[in-house]
Amino acid sequence: MSVLRYLPATPDNALISDIVVLGYFGPIAVNFLVNVIVVILFFLRRVWASGVPRWLLITNFVFFVLQIILFNAFNTLH
């Protein structure tokens, strides 16, 4: 069930295209930023002092790698 069907129609479906773009590029950008911050903390030797559990760091990195693989797979199909 989509919430978009309860919203008024916009010209050229601008809202729908914005949601698609944000859903496609947004998570990759945020995950990239988080991983860059973790790498910086790792080189400063403060990653374990930051209080973030190891399982969360590993899981975040695995999801980032999967996002990059899927992003590249979908871009090569077109």
C-alpha positions as CSV (number, residue, x, y, z in Angstrom):
1,M,0.0,0.0,0.0
2,S,1.4,3.3,-1.0
3,V,0.9,6.6,0.7
4,L,1.4,8.4,-2.6
5,R,-2.0,7.5,-3.8
6,Y,-3.6,9.7,-1.0
7,L,-1.6,12.7,-2.0
8,P,-2.8,15.1,-4.7
9,A,-1.4,14.6,-8.1
10,T,1.6,16.8,-9.0
11,P,2.5,18.0,-12.4
12,D,4.9,15.5,-14.1
13,N,4.9,13.3,-11.0
14,A,7.7,15.4,-9.5
15,L,7.1,14.0,-6.0
16,I,7.4,10.4,-7.1
17,S,10.6,11.1,-9.0
18,D,12.1,12.9,-6.0
19,I,11.3,10.0,-3.8
20,V,12.8,7.5,-6.2
21,V,16.0,9.6,-6.6
22,L,16.3,10.0,-2.8
23,G,15.7,6.3,-2.2
24,Y,18.3,5.3,-4.8
25,F,21.2,7.7,-4.0
26,G,20.5,8.7,-0.4
27,P,21.3,5.5,1.4
28,I,24.5,5.0,-0.6
29,A,25.7,8.6,0.3
30,V,24.8,8.3,4.0
31,N,26.4,4.8,4.3
32,F,29.5,6.1,2.5
33,L,29.8,9.0,4.9
34,V,29.4,6.7,7.9
35,N,32.1,4.4,6.6
36,V,34.5,7.4,6.0
37,I,34.0,8.5,9.5
38,V,34.6,5.0,10.8
39,V,37.8,4.8,8.8
40,I,39.0,8.1,10.1
41,L,38.3,7.0,13.7
42,F,40.1,3.8,12.9
43,F,43.3,5.6,11.8
44,L,43.0,7.9,14.9
45,R,42.7,4.7,17.0
46,R,39.5,5.9,18.5
47,V,37.0,3.6,16.8
48,W,36.7,1.3,19.7
49,A,36.5,4.2,22.2
50,S,33.6,5.7,20.3
51,G,31.2,3.1,21.9
52,V,29.9,1.7,18.6
53,P,29.6,-2.1,18.8
54,R,31.9,-4.1,16.5
55,W,28.9,-6.1,15.1
56,L,27.3,-2.8,14.0
57,L,30.5,-1.6,12.2
58,I,30.9,-4.9,10.4
59,T,27.2,-5.1,9.4
60,N,27.3,-1.5,8.1
61,F,30.4,-2.2,6.0
62,V,28.8,-5.4,4.6
63,F,25.6,-3.5,3.6
64,F,27.7,-0.8,2.1
65,V,29.6,-3.3,-0.1
66,L,26.3,-4.9,-1.1
67,Q,24.9,-1.5,-2.0
68,I,27.8,-0.8,-4.2
69,I,27.5,-4.2,-5.9
70,L,23.8,-3.7,-6.6
71,F,24.3,-0.1,-7.7
72,N,26.9,-1.3,-10.2
73,A,24.8,-4.2,-11.3
74,F,21.7,-2.1,-12.0
75,N,23.8,0.6,-13.9
76,T,25.4,-2.0,-16.2
77,L,21.9,-3.4,-17.2
78,H,20.9,-0.1,-18.8
